[in-house]
Structure formats: C-alpha cells, structure tokens
Amino acid sequence: MALPNLSLVRRRLLISAILVVALAGCAEGDGGGIEIIDVSGPLDAAALQFMIDSVDQAADAGQEMVVLQVNSGAVLDSALLDDLESTIANPPLPLAVWLGPAPARAFGGLAVLVENAPVAAAAPGSVIGRRLPSVAGSGGSSDPDEVPVEETSIDLQPTIRQWLQELDGATLPTAQGPVVVETLQPFVDDGVEGVTLKTVTFRKPGLTTRFFRLAATPEAAFFFLVVGLTLVTFEFYALGPGVAAGVAGLSLWLAGWGVVNLPVRPIGLGLAILGWALLTTAYQRGGVFFLTILGAAALQIGGVVYVDGSGQIDPRWWLVLPSVLAALFFFLLAMPTVQRSRLSTQTIGREGLVGRVGVAVSDFTPDGLVEVEGARWKATAHRESGLKPGVGVVVSGVDGQFLEVEPTEVPQREK
C-alpha cells in the first residue's frame, strides 16, 4: 500500500509556485513556428502540469503547432493525467505526440495517451505497453506486456524533424475545429528558391522543476534518503553543524519530495530507517559486526521494495546497492577518520584524558557520549551509573576507542 499523497489543493499550489519560476526561464517562440515540449522520465505532478501549461502558452504565443516529445515508464498523478488527456483530446492549437528519441518507452497512462492521440508517431526501437495500472502504485490489475512500436499501428519516424516535414498540409483537430497545419516555409538562397522547416523551439522544464524531479525515480529518492540520514549521524558524531548539515537537509528535502510523489511502500521506508538506526547503533558501540551487516541488509531490502512500481518503475537492486555501499563507507571509514582528526590533538591523546572531568551529553546504555576538554568522545560506563545528559563525569581509563567514565560527586551542567 502506497503512502498517501498531500492533498490535491496543497500539491497544486506547490506545483504552481514552482512552475511560475520554471516557465519564466523557458525560451519563448516568436509565434508562427513549431514548439516541441520535451519531457522524459517519470511523469510526476510537476511534469504533467508543465506539459499542460506549455501547450496553453504555445497557443497564446501564436505557434503553428505543438508537439509533445515524451519518453516515460510511469505516470504518478491521476488527476493531472486526466487533465493532460483532455488537453490532448481538445487542444487549443494543432497538437501531435512523438515517442522518442529511441530507445524510448511509453508505459501506464502514457501508453494510452500515445495510442489515443489524434496524431502520433514513434522512433524505431521504442516500446509501448504495461498500460495497467495507468498510474503507478494505484493498485488494481497490472499489465506486464510491452511490445516494440514496430508491431503497433503507430507511425514510425526516425527523427522528429523528418516527421514535421511530412505533416505539412495535414489536418489536425483542435478545440476550435480542424486546422490545416503548415510546417514548411519558402526561402530564397542566392537566387535559389526552396522550402524549409519553420522555426522549431524546444521547451524543457526549467531548472526549478528539474531540481525537484531529481528524486522522481525510486533509486534517486532512496539515495537522497540514505544520504540525508547518514549525514545527520555524521554531523552528530563529528561535532556540530557544518557543510554536511546543509547537504543533509537538502537531501532529506528531496527525499521527502520523492515520498510525496512516488508510490512509496511503508515497509520499504521503515526498513530504510531501521537500517540507518542499526548502522548508527553499530558505530556508537564501536563497530559491532553483526549490527553493521544487519543494517546494510535492511537498507538493501528496503531500497528494493521502496516503491510499488507496478512493473513500470520498480527499483533495481543494482542501482540501490551504491546507496548502501555509500552508507557503509561513511559509517566504517569516513566518520571514524573525521572523528579522530577532529577530536585528537598533538599533546593530548585518550590516555592523557584520564583524571579529567567532563559532562555526559547522551544517555548511557552503557555506552554514550561525553564532552571533555571541549571535545566529544565515545565513552562507556557501568550500567548502574545511570548517566544522563548533564551529569558530570570523570575519566577513569581508556578501553580501545572508548573512554571509561564514572559520575562525579557534583553534577555539571551540559555545555
């Protein structure tokens, strides 16, 4: 079962705010030409809204016709899919759909749109199918079949420019009635007369839209989640906020965008968080091998089942694995190295801290963190000591990576 999305009103407001900035940076045609709206990748709410708005803007600019150039394995928003279907069925100007460039694919609701478009073509080598569910993760029956476009009735066109030339003089339907399109225009070059394709303008999502769509695939959304959680732990044990804290916040923001737009499975999200918690615990306890292996396994399994892709946008284990390996690198190599470099000095090592006093900054179970001489150290204490944050401690010995501490008679305030 997929996690519930934000309310439709809130999502529309957010998407509209993004598109105001995104569309402002798009190239505008001078009118009378051909506009190609190029969108690839999973069709989330932002991508679908961009396509709908771009068609309206092309009509307002007085373009001759508009072409939707698509290549996607999944549709992620049912309401906007219906809106796009209505736009294609009753466009404000002549509209055509091209599946390409090769190798392209059209799965789910996009396959139906391509097949039902008044005028459509596809690049050779493209595939189409997996029509159900129309929106990935929406439940119901699934259709695993996909076929090469060569086996369908869709027109084959090697390039979109060649297709546009062939569309000259064709009659295309619009909301105002049939329109004869003129894709070619005459020219004279050194006294030689001929015809050439009218001005073609490509419109792609702006930087803002593309930034949010970084997490539109399962593997990318999982990667940002793992990176964000790992850097949270890294910052905590590496002594305070820094550049990594900003990267962690940005990664978790993108991971949240993925959770909102993708059909994320609760069990996948839960396993990912469990894996992170196990790796953090293993690190806190000095690198417990069993917990490390268990945490890595939970991350990998969580990544594989992270999204209910309905056979259209399923996570691939070999693309999930790099995220798990990156987390292991941070927990096993990066964090110990950075912590040693930041917590050690040339004159005071761990042995030199014996007898020094400090303060506990975490609960001890029996391991925890203490602050001694202005730096944080991993420490261990007897279970009976009951150390809590803010309790004063004295270093009584050194055990590997851990300081052995005991409570002082006079509690100290946490720094």
N, C-alpha and C positions, 0 to 999 in steps of 0.2 A: 504494500500500500504506500503510495507516494505521500510526502508531507504536503499539507495544504498550502496553497499559494496565498500571497497577500490578497486583500480584497481587490476586486476589479477596479474600483474607483481610485484607490491609492496607487495601484500599478499604472493606471492610465496617466495620473498626474505626474508620477515619476518619469515615465517614458516621454511624456510631452515636454517636460523640463529638459531632458537630455537632448531631445531632437531639436529643440529651439537652438541650442548651441551647435549641434552636429550639422544640421541642414544649413546653418548660416555660413559654414565654411565650404559647402559644396559648390562646384562650378555651375554657373548658370548659363544656359544657352541663350543665343540672341533671338531665338524664335525661328520657325520655319525649317528647322533641322530635325534630326532624329536623336532622341535621348535613350541611352541604354542604362538601365538601373541594374547594377551588378551586385548581387548578394549571394554569398556562399556560406556554408556551414549551417549548423542547426538554426532553424528559424524560430528564435525566441520572440517575445513580445516586441522588443526593440527593433528587431529586423523586419518583422511583419509591418509594424507601424511605419517604419522608414519607407517601405515599398509603397504603401498606400498613400502616404503624404507626397512622395516623389512623383507619383502618377498625377496627382492633383496639381502639383507645381509645374510639371511639364505642360499640362493643359493651359495653365494660367500664363505660361511663357510663350504660348503660341507655337509649340513644336508641331511638326508634321505628324509624328507618331512616336510611340514609346515602346521599348522592348524590355521585358523582364528577363534578364540573364540569370538563371538560377542553377544551383548545384547544392543539394542538401539531402542528408539522410534522415532527417526528422523534423517534425513541426512540434512546437512546445506550447502553443497557446490556442485554444479552441475558439474563443470569441473573435480574436483578430484574424484567425484563419477564415472564419465566416465573412468578415469584412473584406478581406482580400479577394475571396471568391466572388463577392458581389461586385467589387471593383473590376475584376477581370470580365465578368459577365456583362456589365453595363459600364464600360469605361467612358470617361469624358472626352477622350480622343482615341484614334486608332491605336490598338494595343496588340502586341504579339508576345509570345513566350518562347524563349530559346533555352534548351537544356545543354549547358556546355560551360567552358570548353572541356573536351574529352581528357581523361575519363571522368564523366560527371554521373551523378545519380539523383534520382527523384524517388524518395520513399515516403510512405504515410500519406498525409493530406496533400503534399506537394505532387505526388504521382497523379492523384485525381485532378488537381488543378491543371497540370500539363496536358493530360488526356482530354479534359473538357474545355480547354481554352479554344476560342473561335479560330485562332491561328497559332500554330505551334510547330516547332522543329527541334531537332536534337543533333548534337555532334556524334558522328560514328564512334562506337566503343562505349557509349553511355549505357547505363542500366536503369530500369524503371520497375517498380513493384512494391511489395510489402505495404500494401495500401491500408491494412488494418493493423493496429488502430490508427486513425487519422492523426491523432495527437499522441505522441509517445508517452507511455505510462498511464494512459487514461483508462486502462482495463479493457475488458471485453475480449472478444476473439482476436487472434492475430493471424496475419497472412505472411508466411515466410518466403513466398515465391517472389523471385525477381528475374527479369528476362532482359536480354540485350535489346536495345532500342531498334536494332535491325529487324527484330522479329515482331515489331508492332507496326501499326499504320501511321505512326508519326513520321513526318517528312525528315529525311536525313540531309544535313547541311554541314559540310566540313568547317566552314567559318561563318561567323555571323555577318560579315561584310558581304560575302557572296549571296547569302540569303536575302539580305536587304536589297541588293540589286535586283533579285528575282521578284521581289514584292512590288516593284514599281508597276503601277496601274492596277494593283489588286484592290478589291472592295472589302473593307473591314467594317465590322459593326461597331457602333458607338451608342451611347445613351440617346443621342440626338437623331440616330438613324445611320444607314450605311454611308461610308465615306470612301471615295477613291483616293488612295494614297499615291503620292509622287515622291519616290525616294531618290530619283536621279534628277540632275540639273545639267543644262548645257554649259559648255565652256569653249573658249577660243584661245588657243596657244600657238603663237607665231603664225597666225592665219589658218591654223588647222582647227576645225570645229569637231566637237565630240560631246560626250556626256560623262558625267562622273557622279559619284555618290554625294548626296547632300551632307552638310556638316554633321558629324556624329559627335555627341557629347556623352561621356561616361560619367555616371553619378554613382558614387560609392558612399557607404556610411561614413560619417565624419569621425574624427579622432575620438570624440567622447563616446559615441556609440560603440566604436571598435574596442575602446578600452574596457567597457563593461562586458563586451562579448568575449573577452579573454577567457572567462570562466563558463563559456557556453557549452563546452564539451565535458563529459564525465571525468576524463583523466585530468584535464586542466583544473576543474573545480576541486577535485580531490587533492591535487598538488598544492593548490593555494591553501587548502585547509591544513594539510600536513605541515607546510612551511610556516604558516601562521602560528599553529600550536607549538611547533618545535622552537620557534624564535621567542615565544613567550617564556618557555622554560629556560632558554639560553640567556635571556635578559635577567631573569630572576637569579640564576646562579652565577652570572658574570658581573654582578654588582651594578644594578641600576640601569635606568633607561639610556638608550643611545640610538645609533642609526638603526640597529636591528629592531628596536621597538617600533620605529616608524614603518619598517618593512613588514613587521608582524601585523600591525594594524591594517595596512593596505592589503596584505594577503588575506586576512580574515574578512575584510570588507568584500573582496572579490569572491571569496568562498561563500559568503552569505548571499551574494547575487546568484551564484550557482545553485544554492539550496532553494532560493525562491523560484527560479525559472526552470530548473531541471526536476524530473520526477524522482527525487532522492528517496531511497528506502530508509526508514528509521533504523533498521538493523545495520545497514551499511554505515550510517552516520555514527551510530552507537559503537560499532566495532572500531571505527577510526579513532574516536575519542578514548575508548578503552585502551587501544594500542599505545596512544600517546601517554596515557596515565601510567601504563606498565613500564614504558621506557623511562619515564621520569622517575618512577619509584626505583627502578634498577640503577639509574645513575645516582640517585640520592643515597642508595645503600652501597655505593662503591663499585657498581658494575656487576650485579647478580646475573650470571649467565642465563639461568632458566627464565627469569623475568624478561630479559632482553629478547630471547628467542620467542617467548610468548607474545611480547608486544609487537615484534616485527610480523609475526604470523597474523595477529589480529588486524594490523594495518593492511597487510596484503589482501586478506579475505574481505575486509571492509571496503577496500578500493574496488575489488572485483564485483561486489554486489552493491556498490554505492548508488547506482542508478538503475531504475526499472526501465531499460531501454526498449523493451518490446521487440527485440531483434533489429531495431533501427539505429539505436545509439548506445548499445551496450558497452560498458568499459572493457578494454582489452588488457589482460593480465600483464602482458609485456610492456605496456605503456604505464601501468600502475607501479610496476616494480621500481623504476627510477625514483619515484617519490619515496618509497620505503627505504631504498638504499641511501637517499639523501638524509632522511631522518636518522638512520643508523650512523652515518658519517658525523652528524652533529653531536649525537649523544656519546659516541665512542671515541671520537677524535677531537673534534673542534672544541666542544665545551671543556673537556679536561685540559686541553692545551691553553685555551684562553684563560681559564680559571687559575691555572698555575702561574701564568705570566702576569696576571693582574693582582694575584694575592701574595706573590712572593717578593721579597726584597733581597738585596745583596748582603745585608747584615743580619736579617732575622729570618730564619727558617722555622719549620714547625717545632723543632726541638728547642729553639730559643724562646718559644712562647710558653714553655712550662713555667707555672707560677704566675703568669699574667692573668688579669681579671678582665672580664667582658660581660656580655649580656646575650641571652638567648633571643633569637629572632624568629623562632618557629617552635611548634610542639615537638617534643622528642618521643620517638616510638620504637626503639630507644634512640634512633639517630635523628639529627636535625641540623640546624644552622646556628652558629654563634657569631657575634661580632667582637673581635679582639684587635686592639691596636688599629682601629679604623677600617678593618677589612673583615669580610665574611669568610668563615671556614666551615667545612663539613665537620661535624662532631658527633660523638656518641656518649651516652651516659647510662647509668643503671636505670632499669625500668622504674625502680622505686623512687627515683629522684623527683619525678613529676615535673620536669622542667616545662615551663610555659613561656611564651613571648614576654619579654620584660624582666625575667628573673635573672639576677646576677649569677655569673659562673666564674670558676677559676680553672685554669688548665692544669690538669694533674699528670698528663702524659700524652704520648703520641702512639697511635696504632695505625700504621700504614698511611692512608690518605686522611684519616680521621684524627681529630683532637679528642682526647679523653677529658671530659669536664665534669665538675661537681658543682652543685649550687653553693653560692656564698652565703654567709650568715645574713648579710644585709642586701635585700633585693635592689637591683639597679633599674633605672628607667630605660626603656628601649630608645636607642638613638635614632 
